[in-house]
Amino acid sequence: MTTTKELLETPSHLEASKAKLWELYKHWNISPYRSTDNQEDKDMLDFYESLCDFLGNQAIREKEEGDYKNQPKVQAPDEYFKQLVTAIKIILEPDRIYLFDLPAMDGSEEINRKEIYIMIRSTNAQVMEIYKGLLSFLALGKQELYIFPINRSYLKQELRNGNLFFQYFLNQDRLIYLREGSMELPIIEEETLKNAIWEARERILVGWETGDSFWEQVKVLRKQREWTLSAFFIHQALELWLRSLVHGWENHAKKTHEIRILLRTCRKYIPELAGVFPQDSPDEVKLLQTLEDAYCKARYQVNFVVEEEMANILFERAERIHQLCQSHHDKTLQPIFDRL
């Protein structure tokens, strides 16, 4: 049985509390010993009603606090992002919006880019592409701003599967909007996060070491003027650098040899990668396709030839990707690894 002390200390038992008060008030009313003073009757009625109101207000307050006691605290964004959040809320009706800074990979020590991740109700790939187009429009002219919609079921699963990027960056310190009744996400314990960081570090560094060995072979072949074979090893170096980056952040070995797919996947970590092979002209399309073809054709088709000019351009583009990966390591990854 609930005690009177528990009723008063736990206002969520509102109806039971009011029933107890009513019993007290009723027995006072019928008591043969109570005063016949009308003012005392009025005072007691006022006291009874005021106490009922007080318990009711406490119950509402407790419910509101209870609804949010396990919810992250929402950070207040600046005025620009307040307006942006308003627009996103109208367009997507999101569950959550996260905002955080990541270092720009352009060599500047002063410029950071803003990352916005929007957790939305699960939707299909076609609708997601429409959302991405709308969000790109909202970010138009803000080169340091990147907006990513993400299905809430996917995010929840990735957090459980050890996706370090989401575990590390999508936490309550970066939350700027939370819809009432939003789906709860797994809570990542500090020890779990440290283990994930350690494992990611090993995956990335082992993969990049292998990629660097391929890159050294590229330099040897270039000195020997073996342009076609050098293109093959450029492909191998890029594949290892990019795939290891995905494996490190996402705890998932991307099973693909296509550089275009790996670049697209890694753009969420290094958006500047989008400008390396822009695919905005026939020459750019041919350049990337030559690199993709080099993976198989350079070894098995004697009539496949990469000319010196094309090999030089591929080398320069690969060198740019290598620099971006190294910058990403120094500015983003190393500070996280230093937590170990």
PyMOL commands that set and color helices and strands:
alter all, ss='L'
color gray80, all
select helices_A, chain A and resi 4-9+14-30+38-68+79-92+125-138+152-160+164-169+172-174+190-223+227-250+259-266+271-275+282-300+308-337
alter helices_A, ss='H'
color red, helices_A
select strands_A, chain A and resi 96-103+112-120+145-151+175-178
alter strands_A, ss='S'
color yellow, strands_A
deselect
rebuild
show_as cartoon
